[in-house]
Amino acid sequence: MPGRWWRGAGRWGASWAHAPLLPDRRAWFVQVTAKKTPLVARALGPERAAAELIPCIDEEVDQCPDDELLACLATQLGEIRALVADKSDMLLTLEKLCKTDETLVRQAAVESLQRIGADMSDDEVNAGLAPLVKRLLSEAWWTSKVSAAGLIATAYPKAADEIKGDLKTSLAQITKDETPMVRRAVATNLGGICAVLEPDCVARDLLPSFNKLKNDDQDSVRILCFASCVAMCSTQPEAQCAEFVHPAIDAFGKDASWRVRLEVAKALEDLVEAIPGGLPVEMCCNMLKDPELDVRRFALEKVAVVCRGDADSAESSGILAALADLADVDIEVPNAHLMKTSLAKQSLALANIVGREATQAHLIPILVKLIQVRTHFRRLLTSFLDRLLTSFLAGLRRSHPSAPL
């Protein structure tokens, strides 16, 4: 329950007097905490907030069994960071919350620490945040290491050289942790960590961890590592990406787990922006031939985006031939109707990209096959075909005004 600080907090204290009238006093406290904590901190001032408000919240954290309230308190500690003079007690309270088993609470605590760390000076980070991260990394229980993985990128840029070395050493150790949750946390934050490391340290210190994660036995770890790879493409030098990151992304597209390949298929649009050259086109073509139908379906949805930058690549890479094979998939296969609907939409989008000859040679035969499926599906495809022809003829009129149609 609130301590001495709330009694002199004006409307907060007056509102608490009516709390017993409510059916759920703690639910009321959750709501009031979310709305009023910054107000109370401003009313108390920076010194009193540090001396009275933060110890009260820390006491509530020790006694509270309600995860929703703990997550709320963790968020509010980040919101009042500028209203508290001495942040040392606030950091200790958030450190407790970083060790809890509830994911929602840990995430809220990590996000608050990230906001607090962003506002800290180098000296404050070295005195408070960096030692906190090191303590979390040295804990035996996995929850502390998971939280620490999300804080390394915040503490590293402002840390002293000696602490930087310790953080890189600890990062390599938790990459090999036997708990999948820890490795997933490292894989999730790998892109952010890579962005703050010095360029020479990425290849020397981060590459072994990266290779370990991209070959992890758990497909969930590899999925998160792939997402970090996409982020790394925008922060690392082009030569380094071409040597390490792009081959890893290509390997993810050929991963033994269909779940990994599915995530790559969903991210093809991002890969087009992140990777220059023909690698995204080649990956899209391979995924259109994937044995897993859902992988083919999601890759199909990105075909027009992948081919937009290079119209000739649709035919030369084999994408149009792969689309023709998709038209022959049995409609009775689960989710085949979704794939065929997407095939019709992409044919419509590709018509204005690949040009008249390729449309006549590849796309029109595909749509003819689709129209011959089932009655209810035929009506949908007929509508798509009508839009295709209208759009295509309009494009021809714009490019060849004098040509007979």
C-alpha positions, -999 to 999 in steps of 0.1 A, spaced: 0 0 0 11 36 -5 34 50 22 39 84 37 44 103 4 8 99 -8 -8 114 23 5 148 13 0 144 -24 -33 163 -27 -58 146 -50 -39 113 -48 -45 111 -11 -81 123 -13 -88 96 -40 -73 68 -19 -99 75 8 -126 64 -15 -108 33 -26 -125 9 -2 -158 17 -19 -145 0 -51 -149 -38 -55 -112 -42 -64 -89 -20 -44 -57 -32 -62 -72 -27 -96 -79 9 -85 -43 13 -74 -31 0 -108 -52 26 -126 -42 55 -102 -5 45 -103 -5 47 -141 -21 81 -142 -7 98 -110 29 88 -104 44 116 -126 20 140 -109 31 129 -74 68 131 -85 63 167 -97 45 177 -65 73 163 -43 102 177 -63 133 159 -74 149 155 -39 118 143 -21 108 121 -50 142 103 -47 140 102 -9 103 92 -4 86 82 -36 112 57 -49 115 39 -16 77 36 -15 76 21 -49 105 -2 -40 85 -14 -9 54 -21 -31 76 -41 -55 88 -63 -27 53 -70 -14 32 -70 -45 21 -103 -60 3 -86 -89 22 -88 -122 1 -61 -138 9 -37 -110 46 -45 -112 46 -39 -149 28 -6 -144 53 5 -117 82 -5 -139 69 16 -168 63 46 -144 98 45 -132 109 52 -167 84 80 -171 96 99 -140 133 95 -147 137 133 -153 118 141 -121 141 122 -97 174 137 -85 193 106 -75 185 76 -97 205 50 -78 175 36 -59 154 37 -90 180 15 -108 180 -10 -79 143 -12 -80 143 -19 -117 170 -44 -113 147 -64 -90 120 -63 -117 144 -74 -144 148 -107 -124 111 -116 -122 97 -146 -141 68 -127 -157 78 -116 -192 56 -85 -192 73 -72 -160 108 -78 -173 101 -61 -206 87 -31 -189 117 -28 -166 142 -32 -195 124 -5 -215 125 19 -186 162 12 -180 168 18 -217 151 52 -215 169 61 -183 203 50 -198 197 71 -229 195 102 -207 225 94 -185 260 108 -189 290 86 -193 299 89 -156 264 80 -146 264 49 -168 297 38 -155 286 43 -119 251 29 -121 238 12 -153 269 -6 -165 275 -23 -131 238 -32 -131 241 -49 -165 272 -68 -153 254 -81 -122 225 -93 -143 249 -111 -167 266 -128 -138 234 -142 -123 227 -179 -125 190 -177 -133 180 -172 -169 156 -142 -164 185 -119 -154 205 -128 -185 175 -123 -207 171 -88 -193 208 -80 -195 208 -89 -232 184 -61 -239 205 -36 -219 240 -42 -234 233 -19 -264 223 9 -240 252 6 -216 280 -1 -241 284 32 -260 290 52 -228 309 26 -208 346 27 -200 369 6 -221 374 -20 -193 336 -23 -189 332 -26 -226 356 -56 -226 337 -72 -198 304 -68 -217 317 -83 -248 331 -113 -229 298 -118 -211 279 -116 -244 300 -144 -258 293 -165 -227 255 -161 -227 254 -168 -265 265 -204 -254 239 -205 -226 221 -238 -223 187 -221 -218 170 -213 -252 153 -182 -237 187 -166 -231 199 -174 -266 167 -161 -281 172 -128 -261 207 -125 -275 195 -132 -311 167 -106 -307 191 -79 -296 220 -88 -318 212 -61 -344 211 -34 -318 243 -45 -302 260 -47 -336 249 -11 -343 268 3 -312 300 -18 -315 330 -4 -332 334 -17 -368 365 -36 -361 349 -52 -330 320 -65 -350 341 -89 -370 365 -98 -342 341 -100 -312 306 -104 -325 311 -127 -354 317 -159 -333 285 -152 -314 267 -145 -346 278 -178 -362 268 -197 -331 233 -183 -331 226 -187 -369 235 -224 -365 216 -229 -333 196 -261 -328 164 -242 -320 146 -228 -350 131 -201 -328 166 -188 -322 175 -188 -359 143 -169 -367 153 -141 -343 188 -142 -356 175 -137 -391 155 -106 -380 187 -92 -365 205 -99 -398 180 -77 -417 187 -49 -392 224 -53 -395 222 -46 -432 214 -10 -425 241 -4 -399 271 -22 -411 296 -14 -440 286 -28 -473 317 -49 -476 312 -65 -442 275 -72 -450 285 -89 -483 311 -111 -465 291 -122 -435 255 -110 -434 242 -116 -469 254 -153 -470 237 -159 -437 204 -145 -450 207 -167 -481 213 -197 -458 182 -188 -437 162 -189 -470 173 -225 -474 170 -235 -438 159 -270 -429 130 -257 -408 100 -245 -428 93 -219 -400 126 -202 -406 120 -202 -444 85 -188 -437 99 -158 -418 123 -152 -446 95 -152 -471 75 -127 -451 106 -104 -450 113 -104 -487 101 -68 -491 126 -57 -464 154 -77 -481 148 -59 -514 155 -26 -496 184 -39 -475 203 -60 -500 215 -46 -534 217 -69 -564 198 -100 -574 199 -120 -542 163 -112 -531 151 -122 -566 169 -155 -564 156 -162 -529 121 -154 -540 123 -178 -569 136 -206 -547 108 -200 -522 82 -202 -549 93 -238 -554 94 -246 -516 79 -279 -506 58 -261 -479 28 -244 -493 26 -216 -468 62 -206 -477 53 -205 -513 21 -184 -505 40 -157 -485 68 -156 -511 41 -152 -538 27 -122 -520 61 -104 -524 67 -112 -561 56 -79 -575 77 -59 -550 108 -81 -557 105 -77 -594 96 -40 -594 132 -28 -596 142 -51 -625 114 -62 -648 136 -86 -668 145 -105 -637 109 -120 -634 115 -141 -665 153 -145 -664 153 -157 -628 126 -183 -634 99 -165 -613 73 -166 -641 79 -203 -647 75 -209 -609 42 -190 -610 30 -213 -637 37 -243 -615 17 -228 -587 -13 -226 -609 -13 -264 -611 -15 -269 -573 -46 -290 -564 -73 -268 -549 -80 -295 -523 -46 -289 -506 -51 -270 -474 -47 -232 -479 -44 -237 -517 -73 -214 -523 -55 -186 -505 -24 -192 -526 -44 -192 -558 -61 -160 -549 -27 -144 -542 -15 -158 -575 -43 -140 -594 -35 -107 -575 2 -109 -582 -4 -117 -619 -25 -85 -620 4 -65 -604 31 -81 -626 13 -73 -658 23 -37 -657 59 -46 -647 69 -74 -671 53 -59 -702 31 -72 -730 50 -101 -744 57 -117 -710 21 -112 -700 8 -130 -730 34 -157 -728 32 -164 -690 5 -145 -671 -25 -150 -693 -21 -188 -694 -19 -188 -656 -51 -169 -652 -68 -192 -678 -59 -222 -656 -72 -205 -625 -105 -196 -640 -111 -233 -647 -110 -243 -610 -143 -241 -592 -175 -222 -597 -172 -199 -566 -135 -194 -572 -141 -188 -610 -162 -158 -603 -134 -142 -582 -108 -150 -608 -130 -136 -636 -132 -103 -618 -94 -103 -614 -89 -111 -651 -112 -82 -660 -91 -58 -639 -59 -73 -653 -70 -66 -689 -83 -32 -681 -52 -22 -663 -29 -37 -690 -47 -20 -719 -46 13 -701 -9 9 -697 -5 2 -734 -25 33 -743 -2 54 -722 29 40 -737 17 37 -773 -10 62 -779 -11 56 -817 -10 18 -816 -43 0 -826 -58 -20 -797 
